[in-house]
Amino acid sequence: MTVEYDITAVGHAIVDVLAPSDDAFLAKHDLHKGSMTLIDSHRALSLSEVMNDSEMASGGSAGNTISGAASFGATCAYVGKVAHDAMGEFFAHDLRKMGVEFRTPVLHDDPTPTGRCLINVTPDGQRTMATFLGAAALVSPQDLDEDIIRASQITYLEGYLFDTPSGRETFAKASQVARAAGRKTAITLSDGFVVNRWREDLLAFIDRHIDIVFANENELLSLFQTDDFFKALRYLRSKTDLAFVTRSEEGSVVAKLDDTHVIKAAPCDKVVDTTGAGDSYAAGVLFGLTQGLHVTTCAELGSLAASEVIGHYGPRAQVSLKALATEKGLI
């Protein structure tokens, strides 16, 4: 089958609600700074009522990544579940505005609303997330358009979805379809809590189904239960063909079976909000890989995208990443 898409992403379709905050607010509402906590609809409603000066932005980890890849100029598609409500329409509109193909059937005949993530951002740029998954958790293998998967160079899987049985089934089917068509598969580990709960299953899944792994340093250490970064990196190199590990201000590391490369973080005048930084990094890398660029250039594109998104509120780029990368001489 002809390649029609550079990247198809599968993930939680979430609308972000962002608000400036402080440590006192987090303590008062029992929110652990820098973490992501799953909440129910009642908690989502009560917390949103006390978040001041909030603003909405389409989010979801894989949604952010696919939006970033499209901003670089990639041809993209997305699989994720929203409800037939205002937030669902908001999410779909934002993706399609970026030129992303979004065909997943909307949730009908079910009162479950579109998922949302309530993000409190402290002055140091740290984001503390309370997530009500809603319809996002209901994505299933039946939502996959197999023709789109077969026609995509890379199918990218959001690790958060690994936390549900239907998500794991969806991942397995997507990976099988992609690999049967001779395509590449990628996964992001997403969060330490996902890794801690599903470590053995994740390792087995990566062994069987994944070509490219994205992780941050904490997720990597948790995956292999060690405090030694380079030891964990060696383990990861034995599990997958290619991996990209972010280390905040220390940049990132590209790990191949026979080599590693250390990439500096791109400069940022001021860190405002780290929401979406890892997602944007993955966007740059995936775009570069689909264009046949060297892995170090791919990582530099990722760092550039991450530096843009942490300089403002919201999880997605506010300028053309293609124009930014061209200005920097990366593409």
N, C-alpha and C positions, 0 to 999 in steps of 0.2 A: 504494500500500500504506500502511496505517495505521502511524504511528510507534509502535513498542512499546518501543524502547530509546533512551535519550538518547545513549549512547556504546558503541561496540564497539571493543575494542582488539585488535591483532594483535602478538604479540611473542614473545620468548624466555621460556619457562616455567622459571624458575630458583629454586632454594632457596638463600638466603643463609646462610652460616656466618660469624658475626661474632665477633671476639675483640679485646680491647684489646692494643695493641702499642706499640713504640717504634722510633725510627730505627735503632737497632743491630740489631734483629730484621730489619728490612727489608733492611739492607745485607748481613747474614749470609746471607739467603736470596735475594739478588739480585732484590729487588722494588723497582721504581721508585715512589717516593712519589707518591700522588695519581693514579696511572695505572690502567688496566685492561689486563691481559695475558691472552691466551688460552693455556690450558695443556692438556696431555693428561691422561688418566686416571691415569697413574703419578705425575705431578707433583701432581695433586690429592690423591691418597692420601698421599704423603709430606709434603706441606705441612700437610694437615689434622692429621696426627699430632703436629706440633710447635706447633700453635696452642693456647695455654693458655686455659682458661676461656671456651671458645667456646659460642655459643648459636645455634640455628637460627631462621630467620624466612623465610617465603615472600617472594620478591622477584621479580627480573626487572623491568626498567624499566617496560614497559607494564602488567605485573601490579600494580606499585605505584601507577601512575596510576589504573588502573581501580578498585582498592581505595579509593583516596582519593576518587574521584568518587562511589563508592557511599556512603562515609561522609558526604558532603555531602547525599546523598539522591537522587542520580541513579540511573536504571534502566540497568543495564550488562550487557554480555556480553564474553566474552574468548575469543580463539583462541590456543592455544599448546600445544606437545606435551610430554607427560610420559610416562615409562615406567611399566610395571606393577610398581612397587616402593614401598617405604615413603616415600621422599622425594616421589614422584609423588602418593601419597595425601595426604601432608601438604600439598602445594601446593594440590591440588584442594579439600581440606577448608577451607583458609583462605579461598579465594575464595568458595566457596559459602556459608560462614558469613556473609560480607558481603552475601549476596543477589545475587551476580554469576552470571549464566548461563554455564556452562562445559560445552560439549558436545563439544569436540574429542576424537576417538577416541584412546584410550590406545595407546601403542606396544606391540604384542604380537609374539611370535615374533622378537624381536631382543634381543640381550644388552646393547644400549646403555642405560645407566642415565639417570635423570633428571638434568638439568643442575644444577650447583651453582656458586656464586660464593663464594670464600674471601676474606673482607674483614678486613683488619687495620686497626684504627682507632687512630691515634696521639693523644696528649693534646691536640693542637691541633684535633681533630675531622676531620682529613683521613682519607679512606679509600683504601686501596690494595687493588685487586681483582685476584684471579687466578681466571679463569673457565674452567671445563670445561663446554662447552655440552651435551654428551651428546645426549639425545633432543630438547632444545630446538631444535637446528639442523636437525631433520628435518621441521619444519612445512612443509606443501606446499599448493598451490592446492586439492587435494582435501580438505583439512581445513576449508576455509571453508564455513560454512552460508550460502548466498546469501540465503536468506529473512531471516536475522538482519541481514545487511549492508543489505539493502533497507529493513528496518524500523528502522534506526538513524539518528538525526539526524546524527551524526558518526562516521566510521570513523577511528580513530587508529592510526598505524603507528609501530612502534618501530624507529629507525634501525639498531640493531645487526643486525637481520635482513637489512638490505640487503647484508650482508657475504657472503651465500651465494646461489648461483644459485636455489635453491628459494625462498628468502626474497624475492628480487626478483620472481620469478614470482608468488608469493602476493600481494605488494603490488600488482602490476599488475592482477591479477584483482580483488582487493578494491576497488581504486580505480575500475575500470571498472564493476563492479556498483553501487557506491555512486553514482557520478555518473549512470549511466543511470537510476537511481531518483530523481534530483534531490536527492541528499544531499550533505553536505559531507565532505571528506577532510582529514586533518591528519597531519603527520609531525613527529617529533622527531629531530634530527640525532644525538643520543645520545652521541657521543664524537668527539674529534679524529681518532683513528686511522681511524674509519669515513670521515670527511670526506676525509682525506688520500688514502685508497686509492680512493675512488669519487667524487671531486669532480665530474668532468664528467658522470658518469652520474646523480649526485644532482641536479645542476642541471637536466638534461634531464627527469628524472622529476618534479621539482617543477613545471617549466614545463607538463608535459602533464597531471599528475594531481592536484596538491595545491592546496588552498584556504588552509590555515593551517599555518604553520611555527613550530616551537619550537626554540630553540637557546640555548646560553650564549655569552658573548662570545668565548671562544676558538674555538669551533666556527664562529661567524660569520666571524671573521677568517680562519680557515683556508679556509672555503668560497670566499671571494673573494680570497684570497692578498694581504692587505693588513694593515698595522698600524694603519690609520686606522679606528676604530670607526664613525664617522659616515659615512664613505665606504662601508664595507661595508653599513651600514644602508640607505643610498640604493639600493645594488645590490639588496638583498633586497626593498625596497619595489617594485622594478620587476619582481620575479619572482613575487610572490604577493599575494593580496588582503589578507592579515592575517598578522602575525608577532608573536611574543612572545620577547624576548631577555632572559635573566637576566644580571645583572652582580654576583653575590654580594652583599656588604654595600652596594653602591651601588643595589640594587633591580633594577628591570627596565624595559624600554622596550617599549611597544606601537607597532608600526609598521603603518600603513595606507597605501594608495596615496597619499592626499592629506594625511596627518596623522601626528604622532607624539605619544606621551604618556610622560612619565617617572613611574614609580611607586616610591615609597620602599619599602625592605625593612621588613617587619614586625619589631618588636623581639623579641629572644630573650634571656633572662636569661643563658644560657650555651650555647655551641656544644659539643655533646658528640660528635655524629656526623653528618657531612653526607650520609651515604648516603640516597638517595631524595629529596633536597631538590628537585632539578629535576623529578623525577617528580611530587612532591606539588604543585609549582607548576602543572604542566600539569593536574593533577586539578581544582584550583580554577578555572582558566581555562575548561576544557572544561565543567565544571558550569555556570559562569556563562553561557557562550555558549548552552548548550541551554535556559537559562531566560530568554533574551532580555535579559540585563542589559547595561549599557553596558560597553564594552571596558575602561575604567579600573576598574570594579568587579570585572570578571573577573580582572584582574591583581592587585587587592588581595586577592581570595579566594585566588589562587595564592600570594601572599606570606604570607598567614596560614597556609596549609597547610604551606608550606616552613618557617616559623618553628617550628611545632609539632614537625615531624619531626626537625629538627636538635637539639632539646633533649633527646633521649634516644637510646639505642642502637636500631638497627633502622630499616628503610626505610619503615615505615607508621605512620600516626597511632595513638596510644594512647588518644585521646579521640574523641568524636563531633565531626567537623568541622562538621556541620550546627549542633550546639549552640554550638560555638565561634563560627561565623560569625553566628549569631543574636545571641549575647551582644555581639558587636562592632558589630551594627547593619548588617551587610553584606547580609543576606537577611531 
